[in-house]
């Protein structure tokens, strides 16, 4: 299952991988025109910690993790 969200001009690609009945591990990738050479998150699928989750929670946790990552990439000083 896949979903792509736009946040602050960058895309958060979320992929859910099933682990058991109705449980999923969320993975995310950040894509966009702005690329910081020192940021490994761009274009790389990253497993979100703490799973597995129900489908609804997996999408929610991945979305928040992606938004937080983008906030840190774009505004590292606060």
N, CA, C and O atoms as a CHARMM CRD file, in Angstrom:
* protein
*
  312
    1    1 UNK  N      0.84100  -1.16800   0.00000 PROA 1      0.00000
    2    1 UNK  CA     0.00000   0.00000   0.00000 PROA 1      0.00000
    3    1 UNK  C      0.88900   1.23500   0.00000 PROA 1      0.00000
    4    1 UNK  O      1.86800   1.30500   0.74300 PROA 1      0.00000
    5    2 UNK  N      0.55000   2.18800  -0.82000 PROA 2      0.00000
    6    2 UNK  CA     1.39300   3.36000  -0.97600 PROA 2      0.00000
    7    2 UNK  C      0.56000   4.63200  -0.93400 PROA 2      0.00000
    8    2 UNK  O     -0.62000   4.65100  -1.28200 PROA 2      0.00000
    9    3 UNK  N      1.22000   5.68100  -0.50000 PROA 3      0.00000
   10    3 UNK  CA     0.58000   6.99600  -0.44700 PROA 3      0.00000
   11    3 UNK  C      1.68700   8.03600  -0.57100 PROA 3      0.00000
   12    3 UNK  O      2.78600   7.84000  -0.05300 PROA 3      0.00000
   13    4 UNK  N      1.40100   9.14100  -1.25700 PROA 4      0.00000
   14    4 UNK  CA     2.35100  10.24300  -1.35900 PROA 4      0.00000
   15    4 UNK  C      1.67000  11.51500  -0.87600 PROA 4      0.00000
   16    4 UNK  O      0.55900  11.83600  -1.29900 PROA 4      0.00000
   17    5 UNK  N      2.34300  12.23100   0.00700 PROA 5      0.00000
   18    5 UNK  CA     1.83200  13.48200   0.56400 PROA 5      0.00000
   19    5 UNK  C      2.81700  14.60400   0.24300 PROA 5      0.00000
   20    5 UNK  O      4.02200  14.37100   0.14500 PROA 5      0.00000
   21    6 UNK  N      2.30500  15.80400   0.08300 PROA 6      0.00000
   22    6 UNK  CA     3.16200  16.96200  -0.10900 PROA 6      0.00000
   23    6 UNK  C      3.19600  17.76400   1.17800 PROA 6      0.00000
   24    6 UNK  O      2.15600  18.06300   1.76500 PROA 6      0.00000
   25    7 UNK  N      4.41200  18.11300   1.61600 PROA 7      0.00000
   26    7 UNK  CA     4.57400  18.90100   2.84000 PROA 7      0.00000
   27    7 UNK  C      5.72700  19.87000   2.63400 PROA 7      0.00000
   28    7 UNK  O      6.86000  19.45800   2.38600 PROA 7      0.00000
   29    8 UNK  N      5.43400  21.15300   2.73600 PROA 8      0.00000
   30    8 UNK  CA     6.42300  22.21900   2.60600 PROA 8      0.00000
   31    8 UNK  C      7.23000  22.12700   1.31500 PROA 8      0.00000
   32    8 UNK  O      8.42700  22.41100   1.29200 PROA 8      0.00000
   33    9 UNK  N      6.54900  21.72500   0.23900 PROA 9      0.00000
   34    9 UNK  CA     7.17500  21.66900  -1.07800 PROA 9      0.00000
   35    9 UNK  C      7.93800  20.38600  -1.36900 PROA 9      0.00000
   36    9 UNK  O      8.52100  20.25000  -2.44500 PROA 9      0.00000
   37   10 UNK  N      7.94600  19.45400  -0.44600 PROA 10     0.00000
   38   10 UNK  CA     8.60900  18.16900  -0.65900 PROA 10     0.00000
   39   10 UNK  C      7.56800  17.05800  -0.57600 PROA 10     0.00000
   40   10 UNK  O      6.52500  17.22100   0.05700 PROA 10     0.00000
   41   11 UNK  N      7.85400  15.93900  -1.21200 PROA 11     0.00000
   42   11 UNK  CA     6.93500  14.80600  -1.19900 PROA 11     0.00000
   43   11 UNK  C      7.38600  13.77500  -0.17600 PROA 11     0.00000
   44   11 UNK  O      8.57000  13.45900  -0.06600 PROA 11     0.00000
   45   12 UNK  N      6.41700  13.25900   0.56900 PROA 12     0.00000
   46   12 UNK  CA     6.65200  12.16000   1.49500 PROA 12     0.00000
   47   12 UNK  C      5.97800  10.94100   0.87900 PROA 12     0.00000
   48   12 UNK  O      4.75200  10.87200   0.79900 PROA 12     0.00000
   49   13 UNK  N      6.78400   9.98800   0.44800 PROA 13     0.00000
   50   13 UNK  CA     6.27800   8.74600  -0.11500 PROA 13     0.00000
   51   13 UNK  C      6.22100   7.74100   1.02200 PROA 13     0.00000
   52   13 UNK  O      7.23100   7.50500   1.68500 PROA 13     0.00000
   53   14 UNK  N      5.06100   7.14600   1.26000 PROA 14     0.00000
   54   14 UNK  CA     4.87100   6.17800   2.33700 PROA 14     0.00000
   55   14 UNK  C      4.49800   4.83800   1.71900 PROA 14     0.00000
   56   14 UNK  O      3.61700   4.74400   0.86500 PROA 14     0.00000
   57   15 UNK  N      5.18900   3.81600   2.17400 PROA 15     0.00000
   58   15 UNK  CA     4.90900   2.45000   1.73300 PROA 15     0.00000
   59   15 UNK  C      4.67400   1.59700   2.97100 PROA 15     0.00000
   60   15 UNK  O      5.46500   1.63600   3.91300 PROA 15     0.00000
   61   16 UNK  N      3.59600   0.83200   2.97200 PROA 16     0.00000
   62   16 UNK  CA     3.30300  -0.08800   4.07300 PROA 16     0.00000
   63   16 UNK  C      3.58900  -1.50800   3.61000 PROA 16     0.00000
   64   16 UNK  O      3.13400  -1.93900   2.55100 PROA 16     0.00000
   65   17 UNK  N      4.35500  -2.22500   4.43100 PROA 17     0.00000
   66   17 UNK  CA     4.66900  -3.62000   4.13300 PROA 17     0.00000
   67   17 UNK  C      3.99400  -4.50200   5.18500 PROA 17     0.00000
   68   17 UNK  O      4.20700  -4.32100   6.38400 PROA 17     0.00000
   69   18 UNK  N      3.18700  -5.44700   4.73500 PROA 18     0.00000
   70   18 UNK  CA     2.47600  -6.29400   5.69300 PROA 18     0.00000
   71   18 UNK  C      3.43200  -7.18400   6.48100 PROA 18     0.00000
   72   18 UNK  O      4.39700  -7.71500   5.93000 PROA 18     0.00000
   73   19 UNK  N      3.15300  -7.34200   7.78300 PROA 19     0.00000
   74   19 UNK  CA     3.94800  -8.22200   8.63400 PROA 19     0.00000
   75   19 UNK  C      3.12000  -9.40100   9.11700 PROA 19     0.00000
   76   19 UNK  O      3.64700 -10.50000   9.29100 PROA 19     0.00000
   77   20 UNK  N      1.85300  -9.18600   9.33000 PROA 20     0.00000
   78   20 UNK  CA     0.91400 -10.22500   9.72800 PROA 20     0.00000
   79   20 UNK  C     -0.48500  -9.71600   9.39800 PROA 20     0.00000
   80   20 UNK  O     -0.63100  -8.65100   8.79800 PROA 20     0.00000
   81   21 UNK  N     -1.50100 -10.45800   9.78000 PROA 21     0.00000
   82   21 UNK  CA    -2.87100 -10.04700   9.45000 PROA 21     0.00000
   83   21 UNK  C     -3.17800  -8.66400  10.04100 PROA 21     0.00000
   84   21 UNK  O     -3.13300  -8.47400  11.25600 PROA 21     0.00000
   85   22 UNK  N     -3.48500  -7.72100   9.17600 PROA 22     0.00000
   86   22 UNK  CA    -3.87200  -6.35600   9.54800 PROA 22     0.00000
   87   22 UNK  C     -2.78000  -5.56200  10.26100 PROA 22     0.00000
   88   22 UNK  O     -3.08500  -4.58500  10.94400 PROA 22     0.00000
   89   23 UNK  N     -1.51500  -5.96100  10.11800 PROA 23     0.00000
   90   23 UNK  CA    -0.39900  -5.23400  10.74000 PROA 23     0.00000
   91   23 UNK  C      0.64400  -4.92000   9.66400 PROA 23     0.00000
   92   23 UNK  O      0.89100  -5.71800   8.75900 PROA 23     0.00000
   93   24 UNK  N      1.26100  -3.70700   9.79300 PROA 24     0.00000
   94   24 UNK  CA     2.14700  -3.21600   8.74400 PROA 24     0.00000
   95   24 UNK  C      3.36100  -2.50800   9.33100 PROA 24     0.00000
   96   24 UNK  O      3.29400  -1.90600  10.40200 PROA 24     0.00000
   97   25 UNK  N      4.47800  -2.59600   8.59900 PROA 25     0.00000
   98   25 UNK  CA     5.67800  -1.81700   8.89200 PROA 25     0.00000
   99   25 UNK  C      5.67900  -0.63000   7.92800 PROA 25     0.00000
  100   25 UNK  O      5.63400  -0.83700   6.71500 PROA 25     0.00000
  101   26 UNK  N      5.72900   0.60400   8.42800 PROA 26     0.00000
  102   26 UNK  CA     5.77600   1.75800   7.53200 PROA 26     0.00000
  103   26 UNK  C      7.20300   2.09800   7.11000 PROA 26     0.00000
  104   26 UNK  O      8.13400   2.03000   7.91400 PROA 26     0.00000
  105   27 UNK  N      7.35800   2.45700   5.86900 PROA 27     0.00000
  106   27 UNK  CA     8.61200   2.93800   5.30400 PROA 27     0.00000
  107   27 UNK  C      8.31400   4.28200   4.65900 PROA 27     0.00000
  108   27 UNK  O      7.20500   4.50100   4.17000 PROA 27     0.00000
  109   28 UNK  N      9.29000   5.18800   4.65100 PROA 28     0.00000
  110   28 UNK  CA     9.06800   6.48700   4.01000 PROA 28     0.00000
  111   28 UNK  C     10.28300   6.91000   3.20700 PROA 28     0.00000
  112   28 UNK  O     11.40800   6.47700   3.45700 PROA 28     0.00000
  113   29 UNK  N     10.01900   7.76900   2.23600 PROA 29     0.00000
  114   29 UNK  CA    11.05700   8.35800   1.39800 PROA 29     0.00000
  115   29 UNK  C     10.68400   9.81500   1.16500 PROA 29     0.00000
  116   29 UNK  O      9.51600  10.13000   0.93500 PROA 29     0.00000
  117   30 UNK  N     11.65700  10.69400   1.22400 PROA 30     0.00000
  118   30 UNK  CA    11.42800  12.11200   0.97300 PROA 30     0.00000
  119   30 UNK  C     12.02300  12.45100  -0.38800 PROA 30     0.00000
  120   30 UNK  O     13.18900  12.16600  -0.66100 PROA 30     0.00000
  121   31 UNK  N     11.20400  13.06200  -1.23100 PROA 31     0.00000
  122   31 UNK  CA    11.62900  13.47000  -2.56900 PROA 31     0.00000
  123   31 UNK  C     11.28300  14.93600  -2.77100 PROA 31     0.00000
  124   31 UNK  O     10.33300  15.45000  -2.18100 PROA 31     0.00000
  125   32 UNK  N     12.06400  15.60300  -3.61200 PROA 32     0.00000
  126   32 UNK  CA    11.75100  16.98100  -3.94100 PROA 32     0.00000
  127   32 UNK  C     12.88800  17.64100  -4.69600 PROA 32     0.00000
  128   32 UNK  O     13.95400  17.05400  -4.88500 PROA 32     0.00000
  129   33 UNK  N     12.64700  18.85700  -5.12000 PROA 33     0.00000
  130   33 UNK  CA    13.64200  19.59500  -5.88800 PROA 33     0.00000
  131   33 UNK  C     14.81700  20.04300  -5.02000 PROA 33     0.00000
  132   33 UNK  O     15.95000  20.12000  -5.49700 PROA 33     0.00000
  133   34 UNK  N     14.54800  20.33500  -3.75000 PROA 34     0.00000
  134   34 UNK  CA    15.59800  20.76500  -2.83600 PROA 34     0.00000
  135   34 UNK  C     16.29300  19.53900  -2.28300 PROA 34     0.00000
  136   34 UNK  O     15.66100  18.67600  -1.67400 PROA 34     0.00000
  137   35 UNK  N     17.60200  19.46500  -2.49800 PROA 35     0.00000
  138   35 UNK  CA    18.36800  18.32500  -1.98800 PROA 35     0.00000
  139   35 UNK  C     19.58800  18.84500  -1.25100 PROA 35     0.00000
  140   35 UNK  O     20.38800  19.60000  -1.80300 PROA 35     0.00000
  141   36 UNK  N     19.71700  18.43900  -0.02100 PROA 36     0.00000
  142   36 UNK  CA    20.89300  18.75800   0.78700 PROA 36     0.00000
  143   36 UNK  C     21.85100  17.58600   0.65200 PROA 36     0.00000
  144   36 UNK  O     21.49200  16.45200   0.97000 PROA 36     0.00000
  145   37 UNK  N     23.06100  17.84700   0.18600 PROA 37     0.00000
  146   37 UNK  CA    24.02500  16.76900  -0.05800 PROA 37     0.00000
  147   37 UNK  C     24.31500  15.95000   1.19500 PROA 37     0.00000
  148   37 UNK  O     24.66200  14.77400   1.08500 PROA 37     0.00000
  149   38 UNK  N     24.18500  16.53000   2.36500 PROA 38     0.00000
  150   38 UNK  CA    24.46700  15.82400   3.60600 PROA 38     0.00000
  151   38 UNK  C     23.27700  15.09100   4.19400 PROA 38     0.00000
  152   38 UNK  O     23.37300  14.54000   5.29100 PROA 38     0.00000
  153   39 UNK  N     22.16900  15.07400   3.49400 PROA 39     0.00000
  154   39 UNK  CA    20.95500  14.44900   4.01700 PROA 39     0.00000
  155   39 UNK  C     20.71900  13.12700   3.31200 PROA 39     0.00000
  156   39 UNK  O     20.43600  13.09400   2.11500 PROA 39     0.00000
  157   40 UNK  N     20.83600  12.04000   4.05500 PROA 40     0.00000
  158   40 UNK  CA    20.67400  10.70800   3.48300 PROA 40     0.00000
  159   40 UNK  C     19.21800  10.37600   3.19200 PROA 40     0.00000
  160   40 UNK  O     18.94100   9.44200   2.43900 PROA 40     0.00000
  161   41 UNK  N     18.27900  11.12300   3.77600 PROA 41     0.00000
  162   41 UNK  CA    16.85600  10.78700   3.66000 PROA 41     0.00000
  163   41 UNK  C     16.31600  10.97300   2.24800 PROA 41     0.00000
  164   41 UNK  O     15.34500  10.31100   1.88200 PROA 41     0.00000
  165   42 UNK  N     16.90400  11.84300   1.45100 PROA 42     0.00000
  166   42 UNK  CA    16.36700  12.10000   0.11800 PROA 42     0.00000
  167   42 UNK  C     16.51800  10.87500  -0.77400 PROA 42     0.00000
  168   42 UNK  O     17.62000  10.36900  -0.98500 PROA 42     0.00000
  169   43 UNK  N     15.38300  10.41300  -1.29400 PROA 43     0.00000
  170   43 UNK  CA    15.38900   9.33300  -2.26600 PROA 43     0.00000
  171   43 UNK  C     15.65300   7.94900  -1.71500 PROA 43     0.00000
  172   43 UNK  O     15.74400   7.00000  -2.49500 PROA 43     0.00000
  173   44 UNK  N     15.78100   7.78900  -0.41300 PROA 44     0.00000
  174   44 UNK  CA    16.07300   6.50100   0.19800 PROA 44     0.00000
  175   44 UNK  C     14.89800   6.05900   1.06600 PROA 44     0.00000
  176   44 UNK  O     14.41400   6.82700   1.89800 PROA 44     0.00000
  177   45 UNK  N     14.44200   4.82500   0.87300 PROA 45     0.00000
  178   45 UNK  CA    13.38500   4.29900   1.73600 PROA 45     0.00000
  179   45 UNK  C     13.96200   4.03600   3.12300 PROA 45     0.00000
  180   45 UNK  O     14.99100   3.37700   3.26600 PROA 45     0.00000
  181   46 UNK  N     13.28900   4.55700   4.13200 PROA 46     0.00000
  182   46 UNK  CA    13.73400   4.42800   5.51500 PROA 46     0.00000
  183   46 UNK  C     12.61200   3.77900   6.31900 PROA 46     0.00000
  184   46 UNK  O     11.46400   4.22100   6.27000 PROA 46     0.00000
  185   47 UNK  N     12.95600   2.72800   7.05600 PROA 47     0.00000
  186   47 UNK  CA    11.96800   2.05400   7.89300 PROA 47     0.00000
  187   47 UNK  C     11.67200   2.89000   9.12400 PROA 47     0.00000
  188   47 UNK  O     12.58900   3.36000   9.79600 PROA 47     0.00000
  189   48 UNK  N     10.40000   3.07500   9.41900 PROA 48     0.00000
  190   48 UNK  CA     9.97900   3.82700  10.59300 PROA 48     0.00000
  191   48 UNK  C     10.00000   2.88700  11.79500 PROA 48     0.00000
  192   48 UNK  O      9.47900   1.77400  11.72600 PROA 48     0.00000
  193   49 UNK  N     10.59200   3.32600  12.87700 PROA 49     0.00000
  194   49 UNK  CA    10.73300   2.49900  14.07600 PROA 49     0.00000
  195   49 UNK  C      9.39900   2.28100  14.79500 PROA 49     0.00000
  196   49 UNK  O      8.43000   3.01500  14.60000 PROA 49     0.00000
  197   50 UNK  N      9.39100   1.25000  15.62700 PROA 50     0.00000
  198   50 UNK  CA     8.28800   1.06700  16.55200 PROA 50     0.00000
  199   50 UNK  C      7.15000   0.18800  16.08200 PROA 50     0.00000
  200   50 UNK  O      6.21200  -0.05900  16.83900 PROA 50     0.00000
  201   51 UNK  N      7.21100  -0.29300  14.84200 PROA 51     0.00000
  202   51 UNK  CA     6.10600  -1.08200  14.33500 PROA 51     0.00000
  203   51 UNK  C      6.16200  -2.51000  14.81700 PROA 51     0.00000
  204   51 UNK  O      7.03300  -2.85900  15.61400 PROA 51     0.00000
  205   52 UNK  N      5.28000  -3.32000  14.36500 PROA 52     0.00000
  206   52 UNK  CA     4.25300  -3.05500  13.36700 PROA 52     0.00000
  207   52 UNK  C      3.03500  -2.34200  13.96100 PROA 52     0.00000
  208   52 UNK  O      2.80300  -2.35200  15.17000 PROA 52     0.00000
  209   53 UNK  N      2.28000  -1.73200  13.07300 PROA 53     0.00000
  210   53 UNK  CA     1.09800  -0.95900  13.43600 PROA 53     0.00000
  211   53 UNK  C     -0.09100  -1.42200  12.61000 PROA 53     0.00000
  212   53 UNK  O      0.06800  -2.11100  11.60200 PROA 53     0.00000
  213   54 UNK  N     -1.28300  -1.03700  13.04800 PROA 54     0.00000
  214   54 UNK  CA    -2.45500  -1.19600  12.19000 PROA 54     0.00000
  215   54 UNK  C     -2.26300  -0.27400  10.98500 PROA 54     0.00000
  216   54 UNK  O     -1.43400   0.63400  11.03200 PROA 54     0.00000
  217   55 UNK  N     -3.01000  -0.49400   9.92200 PROA 55     0.00000
  218   55 UNK  CA    -2.82700   0.31200   8.70500 PROA 55     0.00000
  219   55 UNK  C     -2.99500   1.80200   8.99300 PROA 55     0.00000
  220   55 UNK  O     -2.17400   2.61200   8.56100 PROA 55     0.00000
  221   56 UNK  N     -4.02100   2.15800   9.69800 PROA 56     0.00000
  222   56 UNK  CA    -4.28500   3.57400   9.99000 PROA 56     0.00000
  223   56 UNK  C     -3.13600   4.20400  10.78200 PROA 56     0.00000
  224   56 UNK  O     -2.68700   5.30100  10.45100 PROA 56     0.00000
  225   57 UNK  N     -2.65800   3.51600  11.82500 PROA 57     0.00000
  226   57 UNK  CA    -1.55300   4.03300  12.63200 PROA 57     0.00000
  227   57 UNK  C     -0.25000   4.05400  11.84400 PROA 57     0.00000
  228   57 UNK  O      0.55800   4.96800  12.01200 PROA 57     0.00000
  229   58 UNK  N     -0.03800   3.06800  10.99300 PROA 58     0.00000
  230   58 UNK  CA     1.19900   3.03300  10.20400 PROA 58     0.00000
  231   58 UNK  C      1.29700   4.26000   9.29900 PROA 58     0.00000
  232   58 UNK  O      2.35200   4.89100   9.22300 PROA 58     0.00000
  233   59 UNK  N      0.20300   4.60200   8.61200 PROA 59     0.00000
  234   59 UNK  CA     0.21300   5.81100   7.78200 PROA 59     0.00000
  235   59 UNK  C      0.41500   7.06000   8.63800 PROA 59     0.00000
  236   59 UNK  O      1.18400   7.94700   8.26600 PROA 59     0.00000
  237   60 UNK  N     -0.25600   7.13600   9.76000 PROA 60     0.00000
  238   60 UNK  CA    -0.15100   8.30900  10.63400 PROA 60     0.00000
  239   60 UNK  C      1.27500   8.48500  11.15800 PROA 60     0.00000
  240   60 UNK  O      1.83000   9.58200  11.09400 PROA 60     0.00000
  241   61 UNK  N      1.86000   7.42000  11.66800 PROA 61     0.00000
  242   61 UNK  CA     3.21800   7.49400  12.22100 PROA 61     0.00000
  243   61 UNK  C      4.22200   7.86600  11.12800 PROA 61     0.00000
  244   61 UNK  O      5.11500   8.68000  11.36600 PROA 61     0.00000
  245   62 UNK  N      4.08900   7.28600   9.94100 PROA 62     0.00000
  246   62 UNK  CA     4.99900   7.60400   8.84300 PROA 62     0.00000
  247   62 UNK  C      4.83900   9.05400   8.39000 PROA 62     0.00000
  248   62 UNK  O      5.82900   9.71700   8.08200 PROA 62     0.00000
  249   63 UNK  N      3.61300   9.54700   8.34600 PROA 63     0.00000
  250   63 UNK  CA     3.37900  10.93500   7.96100 PROA 63     0.00000
  251   63 UNK  C      4.03600  11.90000   8.95200 PROA 63     0.00000
  252   63 UNK  O      4.69500  12.85500   8.54100 PROA 63     0.00000
  253   64 UNK  N      3.86200  11.66000  10.22900 PROA 64     0.00000
  254   64 UNK  CA     4.46500  12.51800  11.24500 PROA 64     0.00000
  255   64 UNK  C      5.99300  12.43300  11.18400 PROA 64     0.00000
  256   64 UNK  O      6.67100  13.45400  11.29300 PROA 64     0.00000
  257   65 UNK  N      6.53500  11.23200  11.01200 PROA 65     0.00000
  258   65 UNK  CA     7.98500  11.06900  10.90400 PROA 65     0.00000
  259   65 UNK  C      8.52600  11.81000   9.68300 PROA 65     0.00000
  260   65 UNK  O      9.57800  12.44600   9.75800 PROA 65     0.00000
  261   66 UNK  N      7.81300  11.73100   8.56500 PROA 66     0.00000
  262   66 UNK  CA     8.23800  12.44600   7.36200 PROA 66     0.00000
  263   66 UNK  C      8.17400  13.95200   7.52800 PROA 66     0.00000
  264   66 UNK  O      9.09300  14.65900   7.11500 PROA 66     0.00000
  265   67 UNK  N      7.10200  14.45300   8.12500 PROA 67     0.00000
  266   67 UNK  CA     6.97500  15.89200   8.34900 PROA 67     0.00000
  267   67 UNK  C      8.07400  16.40000   9.29300 PROA 67     0.00000
  268   67 UNK  O      8.65100  17.46200   9.06300 PROA 67     0.00000
  269   68 UNK  N      8.35400  15.64400  10.34100 PROA 68     0.00000
  270   68 UNK  CA     9.40500  16.04100  11.28000 PROA 68     0.00000
  271   68 UNK  C     10.76000  16.05800  10.58700 PROA 68     0.00000
  272   68 UNK  O     11.56000  16.96600  10.81200 PROA 68     0.00000
  273   69 UNK  N     11.02100  15.07600   9.75800 PROA 69     0.00000
  274   69 UNK  CA    12.28200  15.03300   9.01000 PROA 69     0.00000
  275   69 UNK  C     12.42600  16.25000   8.10400 PROA 69     0.00000
  276   69 UNK  O     13.49100  16.86400   8.04500 PROA 69     0.00000
  277   70 UNK  N     11.36500  16.59100   7.40700 PROA 70     0.00000
  278   70 UNK  CA    11.39800  17.76000   6.51600 PROA 70     0.00000
  279   70 UNK  C     11.61300  19.03700   7.32400 PROA 70     0.00000
  280   70 UNK  O     12.38500  19.90500   6.91700 PROA 70     0.00000
  281   71 UNK  N     10.94200  19.15400   8.45500 PROA 71     0.00000
  282   71 UNK  CA    11.14500  20.32900   9.32100 PROA 71     0.00000
  283   71 UNK  C     12.61700  20.45400   9.71900 PROA 71     0.00000
  284   71 UNK  O     13.16900  21.55500   9.70900 PROA 71     0.00000
  285   72 UNK  N     13.24500  19.35300  10.06400 PROA 72     0.00000
  286   72 UNK  CA    14.65000  19.38100  10.45700 PROA 72     0.00000
  287   72 UNK  C     15.56800  19.69800   9.27800 PROA 72     0.00000
  288   72 UNK  O     16.56800  20.40000   9.43300 PROA 72     0.00000
  289   73 UNK  N     15.22300  19.17900   8.10400 PROA 73     0.00000
  290   73 UNK  CA    16.03500  19.45000   6.90300 PROA 73     0.00000
  291   73 UNK  C     15.94900  20.93000   6.53400 PROA 73     0.00000
  292   73 UNK  O     16.97300  21.54900   6.24400 PROA 73     0.00000
  293   74 UNK  N     14.75600  21.50500   6.54000 PROA 74     0.00000
  294   74 UNK  CA    14.56900  22.87800   6.07700 PROA 74     0.00000
  295   74 UNK  C     14.89900  23.93500   7.13400 PROA 74     0.00000
  296   74 UNK  O     15.28800  25.04900   6.78200 PROA 74     0.00000
  297   75 UNK  N     14.75400  23.61400   8.40400 PROA 75     0.00000
  298   75 UNK  CA    14.96900  24.59400   9.47500 PROA 75     0.00000
  299   75 UNK  C     15.78400  23.97200  10.61300 PROA 75     0.00000
  300   75 UNK  O     15.24700  23.77600  11.70300 PROA 75     0.00000
  301   76 UNK  N     17.06800  23.65500  10.38800 PROA 76     0.00000
  302   76 UNK  CA    17.82900  22.96200  11.44300 PROA 76     0.00000
  303   76 UNK  C     18.05800  23.78100  12.69800 PROA 76     0.00000
  304   76 UNK  O     18.30800  23.19500  13.75200 PROA 76     0.00000
  305   77 UNK  N     17.98500  25.10300  12.64400 PROA 77     0.00000
  306   77 UNK  CA    18.20100  25.92700  13.83800 PROA 77     0.00000
  307   77 UNK  C     16.94100  26.14900  14.65600 PROA 77     0.00000
  308   77 UNK  O     17.00700  26.78600  15.70700 PROA 77     0.00000
  309   78 UNK  N     15.82000  25.65600  14.22000 PROA 78     0.00000
  310   78 UNK  CA    14.61400  25.83300  15.01300 PROA 78     0.00000
  311   78 UNK  C     13.53400  26.39300  14.20800 PROA 78     0.00000
  312   78 UNK  O     12.43400  26.61100  14.71700 PROA 78     0.00000
